[in-house]
Amino acid sequence: MLPGILFYYFLVSSMYMRKRSLFIIIVVLIVALPILSVLYCDSRVEAISKGKTFYDTESVPYNKVGLLLGTGKYLESGYLNRYYTYRIEAATKLMKAGKIKYLVISGDNSRKDYNEPEMMRTDLIAAGIDSSHIYLDYAGFRTFDSMIRLREIFSQNSATVISQRFHNERALYIAQREGINAVGYNADDVIGNAGQKTQFREKLARVKVFVDYLLGVEPKFLGPKVRIG
């Protein structure tokens, strides 16, 4: 009888250990897969964009068209958004240096009381940029939409993207996937706590790009073509 009891004990113990091992493996996978996905997507975006972003107007190559990626002028707190301010400054420098001739401002205009392209256009004109060289893309709800619409609506196969470096890198990855020969001109970044939060969201946004392509996502709106120049 004792051997039978021992056999039963070892059988139950073995089953328990297998279940426990399986549970541990599942938990590790649940934790590891998202982390590995973020690391993979981040590394791919950086690899594709390496050597294609610039900080000074002398080294950035000439393109007929620049694409200014939109953002809100003010934060929810009511304070001025420094990402916005720095992008306006970068676009102004690039235009005045003659490194782009025309500028497409692509941003969110999903509500009547919120219009990123118009806000940016107003501030660029105030900075001395000729309004006849500015074109507005009101359906740039996401960077993904902005890049595809640059090709489909504005018929551009090359461009200089203007935003912060982390944002430019993601835009250049999308450009590469869409057959657009693009470089990035980097606006000044925001440091401190606000910058760290944005950098964290950027990691997730890069994963979202891969998911979009995996699922065959299309821009929210396309529409009639716009001729530049």
C-alpha positions, -999 to +999 in steps of 0.1 A: +000+000+000+029+024+008+043+022-027+009+030-041+006+061-018+041+072-027+034+068-064+002+088-060+021+115-041+048+118-068+021+118-095+002+147-079+034+166-071+046+162-107+012+175-120+013+204-096+049+213-106+039+211-143+009+234-138+031+258-117+058+259-144+031+265-171+016+293-150+051+309-146+058+306-183+024+323-191+031+351-166+066+357-180+052+358-216+024+382-206+050+405-190+078+400-216+059+402-249+048+439-245+083+449-234+099+430-263+074+446-287+083+481-275+120+474-278+117+459-313+095+487-327+117+513-311+149+499-325+134+495-360+122+531-361+156+543-350+174+521-375+154+534-404+157+570-394+194+569-385+214+597-403+182+613-417+175+639-390+193+672-387+196+700-361+211+729-382+200+745-414+234+742-430+235+704-430+199+696-438+194+689-476+171+710-497+136+698-504+109+717-523+083+709-496+085+708-458+059+691-437+052+707-403+035+683-380+008+699-359+003+701-322-019+723-300-007+758-291-018+755-255-018+727-229-048+717-209-035+737-181-036+768-202+001+772-205+018+777-238+029+743-254+067+745-259+066+717-285+044+740-305+066+771-300+098+752-310+082+737-341+071+772-353+107+784-347+122+755-366+099+759-396+106+796-397+144+790-397+141+764-424+120+786-446+142+817-441+173+796-448+159+786-482+160+749-474+124+745-483+102+765-507+067+755-496+053+744-463+025+719-457+010+723-422-007+690-412-027+689-380-060+683-363-092+702-372-117+677-360-137+704-341-149+739-351-132+754-321-098+736-326-077+742-357-040+733-354-031+742-391-047+777-389-030+785-355+004+775-369-002+794-401-011+826-382+021+824-361+043+816-391+030+847-410+036+868-379+072+854-380+076+867-415+067+837-437+050+844-470+014+831-467+014+821-504+040+795-496+019+778-469-006+750-475-029+735-449-038+699-443-068+699-420-070+661-417-036+653-402-052+637-372-022+615-367+013+614-380+003+582-399-024+602-417-001+632-423+025+612-440+002+593-463-018+624-472+014+641-481+018+616-509-018+610-518-033+645-515-003+668-520+015+644-545+049+647-528+074+619-529+101+638-510+099+662-481+116+676-450+096+668-419+096+693-391+090+683-355+110+671-325+136+644-332+116+616-316+086+625-336+106+629-368+120+595-364+086+579-364+075+600-393+105+590-413+098+553-406+063+558-421+077+577-450+101+548-458+071+524-457+052+547-481+080+553-506+086+589-496+122+601-496+122+622-464+145+638-439+138+654-406+146+688-393+146+687-355+130+714-334+142+719-299+130+693-275+113+698-241+132+685-211+120+677-176+090+659-164+068+669-194+094+657-218+097+623-200+060+617-203+060+625-240+090+601-246+070+573-228+040+579-250+062+579-281+074+544-274+038+532-274+030+553-305+058+535-324+042+501-315+009+515-328+025+522-362+034+486-366-001+475-355-016+499-381+004+483-409-003+449-396-040+456-397-040+475-429-053+507-414-060+537-437-061+574-431-094+587-417-099+610-447-083+614-481-101+637-505-093+658-536-057+665-545-040+698-538-014+712-562+016+728-546+033+757-564 
